[in-house]
Every structure is written in structure tokens, then in C-alpha cells.
Amino acid sequence: MTATAAQQQFWVPTPPGWVEVAAFDTDARAEAHWRDMIEPAREHLGDGPTDHLYVGLREARAAVAGSGVTSAGVVVTEVDDTPAVWTFSTTVEHVPSGEVNPVALVERAVGTAGTVERVEDITLVDGRTAVQAFLTLTPDTRLGRTHGSTAAPARTPGKPPVERLGSCVVAVALPGRPHDLVLVTGSSPDTGHRPLLAHVVSAIAAGVHVGTEAPEGVAKASGVLPVDGPTGS
């Protein structure tokens, strides 16, 4: 590692309206961020759903603690004028030696929680080749599993639990670091959202960067979240 390695951070691009879960060193900082993002929407959401959203975020933060998740978050959006909750997570896997196999990493990330329906090579906006997988997952009430790639949506009072999630995973090597692979997962309780999720997931994956300064290019199109954490040399 270089002399400046201790000052390096992961930089993770975030979509508009991102509510971050994992990338805070204290619960107090996380709670402050959640209040800033959620309270302006309380009048629209209502007191019950708003208070329940806080509960879900606290449960999710506890679930990803120590899991290796670099960043995890929730975006509340609309698809065809219908509210939708999408969840995302980013993990960096270091492969110290041997042939890098992104497909195997995708399978390792989802474990036995779902079914891989299609895997294909894609080209990101910066020209790098990545692996993209479309999956149907069985949620486990948490935002992250072992590798943080299985995201469960925030629960809504009065509605039955989600039985399956439509998910997209993109795996790509970090720029200039072929043995540090980024795994980004997006999930929705509506499997029909996967094509839309794929665009967001690939944009996040393309913008993940390690360094002392925020990345240029694709990550500048949205928010950029600095995340403290070491990576393999």
C-alpha cells in the first residue's frame, strides 16, 4: 500500500433521494442523516409510516454491522405514478490471487437466497467490462446478508410481507485494481422494476472509486458518498 493509503476512502455515487444506512461511524450520525432526509416527507407519508420507516432503518443498520457492506441505502421513488421503495448495497471483495471470476462472486453474494435468471457481460459508461445478473431473491427481513447484497424493502404497516424481490447485481473491478471487485445490488418488491434498477446499479458500480479525492466523470452526475475503509493493495 502507498504512503497515502491510510487517507484513502471509498467513494460511492448515490441516486437522488438516497437515504444511507451503513456508511456512518456512529448511530448518532446515521440518525441525524435519516431525520434530514425523512422529516420533510412526514406530512406526505403520514406519522405512522414515517415512524415505521425509522424502525426499519435502525433494523437494517444493525443487520449490516460487521457484514463487510461498504454502503447500503434506500431510495423512495415512483414507477408509473406508484410509490416504490428500492434498496441498494455496495460491497468490495478483494481477490488476492488466482483468476478473477465475477460470476462466482455474484453467486457467492446471493448464496441460497435466490435464483439467478440471467447473467451477461455489459460495458459500463467508462468502457470497463462488467458482469450483470438478474435474480429473484427471497428477502430475509434485513437489508444485508453475509455480503450485503440481498436487500429487503422497508416494511409498510398493514401490508403482507414481501415474498420475493426483483434484483440486479453488477460486478466490476475497481479502476486500476483488478483484484478488488465491486458488487452492487439493487432490489425491488416488484420484479418488473429490474430493467430500471439495472440502470441505477450499473451507474453506481461505474462510479465507485478508491482514492483521496472524489472521482470525476460518472459519479459527478449524482451525490458522492465518502466511506472510510481500507482495501486490499
Rosetta silent file (secondary structure, phi, psi, omega in degrees, C-alpha in Angstrom):
SEQUENCE: MTATAAQQQFWVPTPPGWVEVAAFDTDARAEAHWRDMIEPAREHLGDGPTDHLYVGLREARAAVAGSGVTSAGVVVTEVDDTPAVWTFSTTVEHVPSGEVNPVALVERAVGTAGTVERVEDITLVDGRTAVQAFLTLTPDTRLGRTHGSTAAPARTPGKPPVERLGSCVVAVALPGRPHDLVLVTGSSPDTGHRPLLAHVVSAIAAGVHVGTEAPEGVAKASGVLPVDGPTGS
SCORE:     score description
SCORE:     0.000 S_00000001
   1 L     0.000  151.307 -178.044    0.000    0.000    0.000 S_00000001
   2 L   -80.334  171.964 -178.643    1.191    3.536   -0.640 S_00000001
   3 L   -64.659  -24.762 -178.663    2.087    6.118    1.974 S_00000001
   4 L   -94.667    5.350 -174.793   -1.268    7.804    1.421 S_00000001
   5 H   -58.517  -36.003 -178.025   -3.291    4.600    1.702 S_00000001
   6 H   -64.288  -21.716 -178.852   -4.430    5.438    5.239 S_00000001
   7 H   -93.000   -5.943 -176.798   -6.053    8.621    3.837 S_00000001
   8 L   -75.396  152.831  178.030   -7.875    6.842    1.030 S_00000001
   9 E  -135.201  158.815  164.967  -11.617    6.337    1.042 S_00000001
  10 E   -81.139  137.799  173.716  -14.211    4.506   -0.975 S_00000001
  11 E  -116.543  121.577 -175.013  -16.343    6.934   -2.924 S_00000001
  12 E  -118.920  118.799  177.016  -19.803    5.598   -3.793 S_00000001
  13 E   -69.085  145.198 -176.419  -22.153    7.527   -6.118 S_00000001
  14 E  -129.643  139.529  177.743  -25.713    7.780   -4.834 S_00000001
  15 L   -68.365  161.091  174.748  -29.009    8.447   -6.663 S_00000001
  16 L   -56.542  140.705  179.466  -31.115   11.494   -5.770 S_00000001
  17 L    80.803   11.182 -176.996  -33.093   10.991   -2.556 S_00000001
  18 L   -63.289  129.228  172.812  -30.625    8.419   -1.189 S_00000001
  19 E  -110.056  105.817 -174.888  -31.099    7.527    2.487 S_00000001
  20 E   -78.007  143.931 -178.782  -27.806    5.976    3.621 S_00000001
  21 L  -112.881  -47.698 -165.870  -27.781    3.181    6.196 S_00000001
  22 L   -93.231  -33.335 -163.827  -24.301    1.737    6.605 S_00000001
  23 L   -86.242   52.183  175.466  -21.655    4.402    5.967 S_00000001
  24 L  -132.630  141.253 -178.316  -21.632    6.181    9.324 S_00000001
  25 L   -81.148  -14.772  177.733  -19.178    5.654   12.150 S_00000001
  26 L  -137.428  154.192  175.458  -21.825    6.278   14.832 S_00000001
  27 H   -63.967  -33.072 -179.061  -25.550    5.665   15.199 S_00000001
  28 H   -62.211  -42.147  178.112  -26.000    9.356   16.084 S_00000001
  29 H   -65.483  -38.841  178.229  -24.665   10.436   12.676 S_00000001
  30 H   -63.476  -46.073 -179.050  -26.940    7.931   10.968 S_00000001
  31 H   -61.666  -39.545  179.503  -29.987    9.161   12.886 S_00000001
  32 H   -63.943  -41.297  177.703  -29.206   12.783   12.011 S_00000001
  33 H   -63.652  -43.853 -179.488  -28.972   11.896    8.309 S_00000001
  34 H   -61.937  -42.633  178.831  -32.253   10.000    8.451 S_00000001
  35 H   -60.653  -44.273 -179.292  -34.036   12.928   10.083 S_00000001
  36 H   -60.384  -36.846 -175.782  -32.713   15.322    7.432 S_00000001
  37 H   -85.260  -33.139 -169.840  -33.962   13.073    4.631 S_00000001
  38 H   -95.622  -39.514 -173.447  -37.232   11.790    6.096 S_00000001
  39 H   -59.287  -36.492  177.405  -38.795   14.575    8.157 S_00000001
  40 H   -61.828  -20.371 -179.450  -39.508   16.832    5.146 S_00000001
  41 H   -98.275    2.045 -176.115  -41.669   13.990    3.783 S_00000001
  42 H   -59.096  -43.029 -177.749  -43.556   13.286    7.043 S_00000001
  43 H   -62.618  -34.823 -179.805  -46.585   15.351    6.038 S_00000001
  44 H   -76.946  -41.006 -175.953  -46.819   13.428    2.743 S_00000001
  45 H   -79.970  -33.745 -173.041  -46.153    9.954    4.191 S_00000001
  46 L    98.038  155.194 -175.255  -48.086   10.302    7.433 S_00000001
  47 H   -65.119  -44.157 -177.215  -46.898    9.819   11.009 S_00000001
  48 H   -60.520  -56.926  178.873  -47.364    6.036   11.163 S_00000001
  49 H   -60.943  -35.021  179.820  -45.414    5.110    8.010 S_00000001
  50 H   -65.490  -47.365  179.427  -42.749    7.717    8.787 S_00000001
  51 H   -63.674  -36.027  179.577  -42.134    6.382   12.296 S_00000001
  52 H   -68.367  -32.813  177.859  -42.123    2.831   10.940 S_00000001
  53 H   -63.095  -39.515  175.865  -39.519    3.802    8.342 S_00000001
  54 H   -60.295  -42.404  179.263  -37.166    4.855   11.140 S_00000001
  55 H   -60.438  -45.372 -179.881  -37.651    1.457   12.782 S_00000001
  56 H   -62.688  -38.586  179.381  -36.823   -0.300    9.533 S_00000001
  57 H   -67.452  -39.333  178.036  -33.682    1.772    9.003 S_00000001
  58 H   -65.226  -41.207  177.661  -32.442    1.016   12.523 S_00000001
  59 H   -63.362  -40.563 -179.625  -33.053   -2.705   11.993 S_00000001
  60 H   -65.633  -41.928  179.343  -31.235   -2.550    8.661 S_00000001
  61 H   -62.570  -40.838  177.836  -28.243   -0.748   10.157 S_00000001
  62 H   -64.962  -34.987 -176.925  -27.967   -3.383   12.879 S_00000001
  63 H   -69.589  -35.645 -176.431  -28.197   -6.141   10.262 S_00000001
  64 H   -87.987   -8.612 -178.761  -25.320   -4.863    8.113 S_00000001
  65 L   -57.638  124.866  178.222  -22.992   -4.120   11.041 S_00000001
  66 L    75.504    8.456 -175.748  -19.816   -6.154   10.569 S_00000001
  67 L   -89.648   -7.545 -176.680  -21.067   -7.674    7.308 S_00000001
  68 L    90.768    3.343  178.402  -18.486   -6.060    5.041 S_00000001
  69 E   -70.395  129.296  177.146  -21.016   -3.734    3.417 S_00000001
  70 E   -80.965  -44.940  178.726  -19.355   -0.524    2.219 S_00000001
  71 E  -149.314  142.462  174.583  -22.578    1.363    1.611 S_00000001
  72 E  -145.040  141.013 -177.385  -26.269    0.477    1.805 S_00000001
  73 E  -158.955  174.228 -176.752  -29.240    2.704    1.246 S_00000001
  74 E  -127.000  139.558  172.627  -32.879    3.180    0.342 S_00000001
  75 E  -124.931  124.022  174.224  -34.470    5.300   -2.381 S_00000001
  76 E   -95.486  118.312 -174.568  -38.193    6.075   -2.294 S_00000001
  77 E  -135.453 -168.497  175.865  -39.302    6.755   -5.862 S_00000001
  78 E  -132.654  137.987  173.777  -42.285    6.370   -8.211 S_00000001
  79 E  -125.660  118.335 -176.312  -42.786    3.973  -11.107 S_00000001
  80 L    53.285   45.393  177.158  -45.821    4.691  -13.297 S_00000001
  81 L    66.329   14.804  177.870  -47.127    7.081  -10.607 S_00000001
  82 E  -112.982  129.935  179.106  -46.954    4.344   -7.967 S_00000001
  83 E   -58.701  141.841  179.455  -44.637    4.725   -4.934 S_00000001
  84 E  -141.287  142.136  176.610  -41.752    2.280   -4.898 S_00000001
  85 E  -112.734  116.734  177.639  -39.005    1.540   -2.380 S_00000001
  86 E  -108.823  139.020  178.586  -35.707    0.412   -3.876 S_00000001
  87 E  -118.502  146.189 -176.230  -32.813   -0.813   -1.759 S_00000001
  88 E  -137.212  151.217  172.283  -29.154   -0.901   -2.733 S_00000001
  89 E  -145.996  150.657  179.402  -25.900   -2.165   -1.286 S_00000001
  90 E  -129.489  130.186  178.219  -22.249   -1.952   -2.298 S_00000001
  91 E  -131.991  142.901  173.975  -19.512   -4.348   -1.225 S_00000001
  92 E  -110.963  121.495 -179.911  -15.853   -4.515   -2.282 S_00000001
  93 E  -105.799  127.093  176.651  -14.397   -8.023   -2.441 S_00000001
  94 E   -95.330  126.865  177.477  -10.600   -8.479   -2.536 S_00000001
  95 L  -110.375  102.512 -169.732   -9.362  -11.461   -4.540 S_00000001
  96 L   -69.121  -29.940 -177.255   -5.687  -11.886   -3.550 S_00000001
  97 L  -160.515  169.342  179.177   -4.659  -14.351   -6.257 S_00000001
  98 L    85.290  177.821 -177.605   -5.895  -16.640   -8.991 S_00000001
  99 L   -73.454  131.687  177.978   -8.303  -15.953  -11.798 S_00000001
 100 L   -75.985  128.323 -177.663  -10.927  -13.334  -11.056 S_00000001
 101 L  -127.881   89.022 -178.264  -14.412  -14.783  -11.586 S_00000001
 102 H   -59.521  -34.385  179.770  -17.138  -12.135  -11.229 S_00000001
 103 H   -61.924  -42.903  178.008  -19.894  -14.678  -11.937 S_00000001
 104 H   -63.161  -35.704  178.725  -18.728  -16.800   -8.986 S_00000001
 105 H   -66.881  -38.619  177.172  -18.715  -13.681   -6.812 S_00000001
 106 H   -61.297  -45.839  179.379  -22.309  -12.902   -7.788 S_00000001
 107 H   -63.867  -39.020  178.088  -23.343  -16.428   -6.840 S_00000001
 108 H   -63.944  -37.858 -177.467  -21.376  -16.170   -3.598 S_00000001
 109 H   -66.572  -42.631 -176.751  -23.076  -12.876   -2.776 S_00000001
 110 H   -85.010  -18.280  177.820  -26.632  -14.153   -3.183 S_00000001
 111 L    57.063 -132.772 -179.547  -25.905  -17.551   -1.633 S_00000001
 112 L  -100.303   15.105 -173.093  -29.037  -19.696   -1.419 S_00000001
 113 L   -82.793   -5.769 -176.888  -31.352  -16.702   -1.115 S_00000001
 114 E  -165.671 -174.681 -178.422  -32.458  -16.614   -4.706 S_00000001
 115 E  -118.055  124.221  176.198  -32.469  -17.780   -8.293 S_00000001
 116 E   -80.809  118.768 -175.616  -30.115  -16.372  -10.918 S_00000001
 117 E   -97.097  -31.186 -179.892  -32.199  -15.964  -14.059 S_00000001
 118 E  -157.369  136.510  175.980  -29.739  -14.340  -16.460 S_00000001
 119 E  -128.201  132.809 -177.819  -26.052  -13.406  -16.425 S_00000001
 120 E  -149.279  155.170  172.656  -24.436  -11.299  -19.130 S_00000001
 121 E   -82.169  139.192  175.579  -21.406   -9.160  -19.841 S_00000001
 122 E  -132.152  161.818  175.966  -22.049   -5.435  -20.136 S_00000001
 123 E  -110.760  122.161  179.981  -19.893   -2.410  -20.919 S_00000001
 124 L   -75.424  169.486 -174.701  -20.038    0.437  -18.425 S_00000001
 125 L   -63.245  -21.999  179.710  -20.055    4.072  -19.500 S_00000001
 126 L   -94.582    7.288  175.688  -16.302    4.331  -18.882 S_00000001
 127 L    95.500   -9.392  178.912  -15.535    1.362  -21.125 S_00000001
 128 L   -74.192  147.172  175.727  -14.904   -1.295  -18.459 S_00000001
 129 E   -88.259  134.022 -179.808  -16.455   -4.728  -18.876 S_00000001
 130 E  -130.879  165.184  173.935  -18.727   -5.847  -16.033 S_00000001
 131 E  -106.082  131.245  178.788  -20.945   -8.812  -15.238 S_00000001
 132 E  -119.660  132.470  179.709  -24.659   -8.161  -14.750 S_00000001
 133 E  -126.708  137.969  173.584  -27.039  -10.692  -13.228 S_00000001
 134 E  -106.870  132.096 -172.363  -30.818  -10.582  -12.909 S_00000001
 135 E  -136.807  158.331  164.287  -32.218  -12.509   -9.958 S_00000001
 136 E  -113.794  122.289 -173.607  -35.337  -13.265   -7.992 S_00000001
 137 E  -113.707  153.239  171.965  -34.489  -13.223   -4.289 S_00000001
 138 L   -99.546  112.258 -176.318  -36.206  -14.345   -1.113 S_00000001
 139 L   -68.646  153.693 -179.239  -35.874  -11.480    1.390 S_00000001
 140 L  -122.954   31.067  176.256  -34.764  -12.199    4.942 S_00000001
 141 L    69.229    0.334  178.417  -36.145   -9.075    6.708 S_00000001
 142 L  -116.220  163.679  175.820  -32.704   -7.464    6.692 S_00000001
 143 L   -78.264  -29.091 -176.904  -31.066   -5.009    4.315 S_00000001
 144 L  -135.872  144.887  171.330  -27.950   -7.168    4.014 S_00000001
 145 L   -98.716 -152.916 -174.095  -26.967  -10.810    4.161 S_00000001
 146 L   -51.849  -45.533 -178.481  -23.426  -12.163    4.563 S_00000001
 147 L  -108.145   12.892  173.315  -22.007   -9.980    1.815 S_00000001
 148 L    74.025   13.797 -173.693  -24.626   -7.262    1.956 S_00000001
 149 L   -99.392   -6.430  178.144  -26.006   -7.947   -1.477 S_00000001
 150 L  -104.322  111.039 -174.952  -29.532   -9.073   -0.602 S_00000001
 151 L  -107.064  132.214  177.957  -31.644   -6.036    0.180 S_00000001
 152 L  -106.472  139.016 -177.517  -35.101   -6.204    1.731 S_00000001
 153 L   -72.540  156.557  174.902  -37.522   -3.303    1.342 S_00000001
 154 L   -61.276  137.254 -178.546  -38.801   -1.271    4.261 S_00000001
 155 L   -79.417  147.530  179.334  -41.941   -2.839    5.619 S_00000001
 156 L  -113.136  126.597 -179.658  -45.274   -0.993    5.429 S_00000001
 157 L   -56.401  138.360  176.693  -47.805   -1.344    8.274 S_00000001
 158 L    85.750   -3.648  179.088  -50.955   -3.201    7.247 S_00000001
 159 L  -112.208  147.892  179.863  -49.384   -4.870    4.210 S_00000001
 160 L   -67.645  155.647  179.266  -48.275   -8.507    3.964 S_00000001
 161 L   -64.910  151.053  179.712  -44.520   -9.238    3.953 S_00000001
 162 L   -73.136  130.110 -177.897  -42.759   -9.320    0.605 S_00000001
 163 L   -91.406  -24.908  178.225  -42.284  -12.886   -0.617 S_00000001
 164 L  -153.407  158.349 -178.751  -39.796  -12.180   -3.377 S_00000001
 165 E  -126.116  139.397  168.605  -37.651   -9.374   -4.754 S_00000001
 166 E   -87.027  125.056 -172.818  -36.620   -8.498   -8.264 S_00000001
 167 E  -132.805  154.584  174.068  -32.889   -7.811   -8.104 S_00000001
 168 E  -133.133  134.164  177.254  -29.967   -6.836  -10.278 S_00000001
 169 E  -122.429  134.817  173.565  -26.295   -7.321   -9.375 S_00000001
 170 E  -121.222  131.257  177.271  -23.327   -5.785  -11.187 S_00000001
 171 E  -119.554  129.747 -179.326  -19.753   -6.935  -10.542 S_00000001
 172 E  -152.846  148.485  177.566  -16.761   -4.988  -11.876 S_00000001
 173 E   -73.868  145.030  174.243  -13.108   -4.481  -10.958 S_00000001
 174 E   -63.504  148.063  179.200  -12.121   -1.164   -9.410 S_00000001
 175 L   -56.303  123.596  177.948  -10.219    1.107  -11.830 S_00000001
 176 L    74.557    4.490 -178.373   -6.564    0.054  -11.837 S_00000001
 177 E  -134.365   77.757 -170.864   -7.184   -2.629   -9.188 S_00000001
 178 E   -63.579  -17.470 -179.917   -8.179   -5.846  -10.992 S_00000001
 179 E  -104.090   10.902  169.724   -8.345   -7.905   -7.783 S_00000001
 180 E  -112.275  106.468 -174.792  -10.649   -5.501   -5.944 S_00000001
 181 E  -104.488  134.951  177.443  -14.138   -6.204   -7.250 S_00000001
 182 E   -93.193  130.245  173.279  -17.185   -4.044   -6.643 S_00000001
 183 E  -116.999  116.563  178.369  -20.528   -5.800   -6.120 S_00000001
 184 E  -118.115  130.380 -179.605  -23.568   -3.526   -6.315 S_00000001
 185 E  -122.797  136.666  170.483  -27.085   -4.872   -5.790 S_00000001
 186 E  -122.507  141.194 -177.852  -30.442   -3.197   -6.291 S_00000001
 187 E  -138.122  149.720  177.141  -33.736   -4.775   -5.225 S_00000001
 188 E  -142.946  146.159  174.923  -37.444   -4.017   -5.509 S_00000001
 189 L   -68.531   -9.158  176.711  -40.558   -5.866   -4.299 S_00000001
 190 L  -108.442  110.608 -177.155  -41.797   -5.573   -7.910 S_00000001
 191 H   -63.324  -20.404  177.769  -39.799   -7.892  -10.190 S_00000001
 192 H   -70.012  -10.832  179.666  -40.895   -5.784  -13.156 S_00000001
 193 H   -82.525   -6.018 -172.974  -38.638   -2.991  -11.913 S_00000001
 194 H   -56.206  -41.731  177.944  -35.445   -4.903  -12.712 S_00000001
 195 H   -60.341  -37.640  177.096  -34.743   -3.175  -16.058 S_00000001
 196 H   -69.741  -43.819  177.873  -34.989    0.204  -14.334 S_00000001
 197 H   -57.288  -37.857 -176.290  -32.904   -0.982  -11.383 S_00000001
 198 H   -58.337  -37.771  179.661  -30.215   -2.189  -13.778 S_00000001
 199 H   -64.810  -42.672 -179.715  -29.527    1.354  -14.969 S_00000001
 200 H   -69.210  -44.093 -178.723  -29.065    2.644  -11.425 S_00000001
 201 H   -61.405  -44.787 -179.251  -26.997   -0.340  -10.296 S_00000001
 202 H   -67.043  -33.882  177.561  -24.599   -0.092  -13.240 S_00000001
 203 H   -67.173  -41.017  176.818  -24.205    3.666  -12.705 S_00000001
 204 H   -62.245  -47.901 -178.062  -23.337    3.134   -9.039 S_00000001
 205 H   -59.924  -40.320 -178.690  -20.854    0.374   -9.926 S_00000001
 206 H   -65.879  -28.354 -175.107  -19.210    2.533  -12.586 S_00000001
 207 H   -94.736   -7.696  179.474  -18.683    5.381  -10.138 S_00000001
 208 L   -65.027  134.519 -170.411  -17.207    3.501   -7.161 S_00000001
 209 E  -147.159  147.614  173.075  -13.674    4.776   -6.664 S_00000001
 210 E  -117.189  128.207  179.679  -10.855    4.475   -4.134 S_00000001
 211 E   172.514 -174.068 -179.063   -8.668    7.499   -3.530 S_00000001
 212 L   -93.005  -11.682 -179.444   -8.048   10.661   -1.589 S_00000001
 213 L  -130.454  155.820  178.658  -10.361   12.809   -3.739 S_00000001
 214 L   -61.194  144.684 -177.831  -13.869   12.418   -5.111 S_00000001
 215 L   -71.944  157.612  173.357  -13.962   10.782   -8.551 S_00000001
 216 L   -93.787  177.029  171.364  -14.617   12.628  -11.777 S_00000001
 217 H    81.022 -130.734 -169.114  -16.970   11.540  -14.528 S_00000001
 218 H   -59.087  -36.016 -176.758  -19.992    9.361  -13.904 S_00000001
 219 H   -68.323  -21.117  179.116  -20.038    9.852  -10.131 S_00000001
 220 H   -71.961  -12.096 -178.833  -20.371   13.610  -10.596 S_00000001
 221 H   -75.996   -9.856 -179.313  -23.831   13.039  -12.068 S_00000001
 222 L  -145.751 -168.847  176.272  -25.230   12.315   -8.614 S_00000001
 223 E   -67.800  155.909  176.618  -24.275   12.551   -4.978 S_00000001
 224 E  -125.686  121.509 -175.392  -20.913   11.124   -3.915 S_00000001
 225 E  -103.871  113.239  175.215  -20.677    9.417   -0.544 S_00000001
 226 E   -78.780  133.471 -176.926  -17.197    9.117    1.025 S_00000001
 227 E  -127.420  117.088  177.754  -16.858    5.926    3.048 S_00000001
 228 E   -65.209  140.398  175.845  -13.918    5.269    5.373 S_00000001
 229 L   160.581  141.552  179.086  -12.415    1.833    4.961 S_00000001
 230 L   -78.735  163.827  173.288   -9.280    0.003    3.857 S_00000001
 231 L  -139.527  162.622 -179.388   -8.961   -2.052    0.696 S_00000001
 232 L   -65.397  151.436 -178.711   -6.502   -4.664   -0.480 S_00000001
 233 L   -89.249    0.000    0.000   -3.259   -3.470   -2.060 S_00000001
